[in-house]
Amino acid sequence: MKDKPVNTFSISRFISEEAYGGIILILATIAALIWANSAYYGSYQHLWHELKVGFVWGEINMVGSLHHWINDGLMALFFFAIGLEIKREIMGGELSSMKKASMPIAAAVGGMLIPAALYALVMVSYPEYLNGWGIPMATDIAFALGLLALLGKRVNINLKIFLTALAIADDLGAVMVIAIFYTDTINYSELFSAALFIGVLVIANFAGVRRTSFYAIVGFIGVWMAFVFSGVHATIAGVLIALTIPARTKINENEYVDKLSKYLNRFRKEEPNENPLLTKDQAHVISGIEVLNDKAQTPLQKLEHALHPITAFFILPVFALSNAGVHIEGSIVEMLLHPISLGIIAGLVLGKFLGISLLSHITVKFKLVTLPEGITWNQIYGVAFLAGIGFTMSMFISDLAFVDEEFKQIAKVGIMAASLISATVGMIWLSAGAKSPNKN
């Protein structure tokens, strides 16, 4: 039998954790907004932006604000997790074949290009704000799946899988946009150093090195630190390191089942102690089973399994707490009517809907794919609106797109307004469709 990795991280668990993580993300966002617009705004600003942490070692200066290290450090770990997801989906998931991947990839492409085009269209008379075109391209999978989960069993699991695959393809697009378009000055010697260390990781993968600690040490000291000083955003390092993580089992399924059966037979034959302790041989058998289980799992899936709760329940809420605290001075209406806000709202609300819907229709029209079983066009439209929740990635890109703090604040107001509109319309649309599904 062909080697096949044991699935340690099911799609249903992935969706469940994203859903609960989305709820925590919403709470963290609300907390940040209240904190930043209360009498304690000074403490918010001091904690995230003025307090410096890090170290200096010779010519290496690794000192920055908490906000900086969250965006360059913790978010690099988040992008590492995204890289693992992308690799898993390409190797054996919803992006593993053209038949499976065509519709979500096409939808993701439409959901990136049309929002960017609409933003640029709004900026025709305001070229000074044009650099924010990448902001409405991203979908926040945690928020979107968190809201989709509120509809419970009224939503077909295939719709959740479609949204997950779409968002993962969308994340890959966002990574490429950040790497290519939101990098100002590049230190090529540092990039060369990073490339050498990535080469070491690739060689280690092919040589059969499976210890995740090796990839963590080389990845952090070699790749991530080189990216920090290269001018290319450090989060890209997270994705590149993830792509080098081994995705093969050490033994195949037949060998695993055969050896496990032998271990279990040995365990059954052993006369038990007259006390609660295991016999010496039973303890050896259990140790052998633990080693066997490790060989039957891929390092990629084990890492993803371990990291996903950390990203969903810690990294993203902390990111929201440090980034969503928009201190509103003056008129909120003026901020919402600013060209930056209007461009983002047009891109996320209208652009995402049009891009995802149109490209999905095109792939089905030309018989490249068929609609997933149990999914209607009305549900695709509802998901297209939910994909307009850009929150995490959009806020992240807004910090890269603009230097002026006022522009960043306006962009974040636009992102939150657009995400709220998209979430409301998407949930109403899907709720109505769940009651009286359209079979067209």
Sequence and secondary structure as in RCSB ss.txt:
>XXXX:A:sequence
MKDKPVNTFSISRFISEEAYGGIILILATIAALIWANSAYYGSYQHLWHELKVGFVWGEINMVGSLHHWINDGLM
ALFFFAIGLEIKREIMGGELSSMKKASMPIAAAVGGMLIPAALYALVMVSYPEYLNGWGIPMATDIAFALGLLAL
LGKRVNINLKIFLTALAIADDLGAVMVIAIFYTDTINYSELFSAALFIGVLVIANFAGVRRTSFYAIVGFIGVWM
AFVFSGVHATIAGVLIALTIPARTKINENEYVDKLSKYLNRFRKEEPNENPLLTKDQAHVISGIEVLNDKAQTPL
QKLEHALHPITAFFILPVFALSNAGVHIEGSIVEMLLHPISLGIIAGLVLGKFLGISLLSHITVKFKLVTLPEGI
TWNQIYGVAFLAGIGFTMSMFISDLAFVDEEFKQIAKVGIMAASLISATVGMIWLSAGAKSPNKN
>XXXX:A:secstr
        S HHHHHHHHHHHHHHHHHHHHHHHHHHTSTTHHHHHIIIII EEEEEETTEEEEEEHHHHIIIIIH
HHHHHHHHHHHHHHHHHSTTSSHHHHHHHHHHHHHHHHHHHHHHHHHGGG GGGGGGGGGGG   HHHHHHHHHT
TGGGS HHHHHHHHHHHHHHHHHHHHHHHHHS     HHHHHHHHHHHHHHHHHHHHT   HHHHHHIIIIIIIH
HHHHHSS THHHHHHHHTTS    SS HHHHHHHHHHHHHHHHHS   SSSS  HHHHHHHHHHHHHHHHTS HH
HHHHHHHHHHIIIIIHHHHHHHHS     S HHHHHTSHHHHHHHIIIIIIHHHHHHHHHHHHHHTTS    TT 
 HHHHHHHHHHTT  HHHHHHHHHHH  SHHHHHHHHHHHHHHHHHHHHHHHHHHHHHHHS    
